[in-house]
Amino acid sequence: MTNRTWRPDSPGSFQAPPDVHAVHDRTGHLWKRNRARWTTNGSHFVRWRLLVADHGPLTEVPAQGRRP
């Protein structure tokens, strides 16, 4: 199965799909969802559209590939 990817100029860049809970940015950082915001470290949060715009393209992390 191919992981989904989001780019700043593509569909889905404004609102995160409800079934996406973790993504990797272009540098390989793991971003996890915390309700409507996303974080890499638990203290700094950004919204999806800013994450896609500033850190994209983003690639979905499959459920079995996520760390707790």
N, C-alpha and C positions, 0 to 999 in steps of 0.2 A: 504494500500500500504506500502511496506517495503522500508525504506530508504536505499540508497546505502552506502556501507562502502569501504574504501580504506586502505590498509596496505602497509608498505614499500616493501614487497616482492611480491605484487600482481599486476595483470594487472591494468593499469590506474594510477600507482604511479608516472609516469614520467611527464604526462601532464594532466591538469585538463580538464574534459569534459566541453564543451562550455555551457551547460545548468545548471551547478552548480555555484551558487552564494554565498552560505553560508554553512559552515560545523562546527560541534563541534569536538574538539580534545578529546583525552583520559581523560583529566581533566575537560571537560565540557565547556571550553572557546569557545566562538563564534568567528569564523574567517569569514571575509567578503572579497569578491573579489573586487579589484580595478584594472581593466584592467587585466594585466598579473600577478599581485602580490596580496598577501593576507595580511590582517592586523586584529588585535583585537582592536587597539586603534587609528588608523588613523595616527600614526607617525612612527611606525616601520613596514616595509614591508618585506615579504619573498616570494620566488617563491614556486610553488606547490610542486615540488619534495623535497625541504627542509622541507616544512610543513609536508608532509607525513612521511618523514624519521625521523624528530625530534619530532613531536607531534602526530604521528599516533598511533593507527588507527583513521581515520576520519570518521564521520558519517554525511551524507547529512542532511541539515535542509530543511524541506518542505517550499515552498513559503509562505504558510499561517502562518508558525511558526517563520518567521523572524521578527525581530524588525527593525524599520526604522533607 
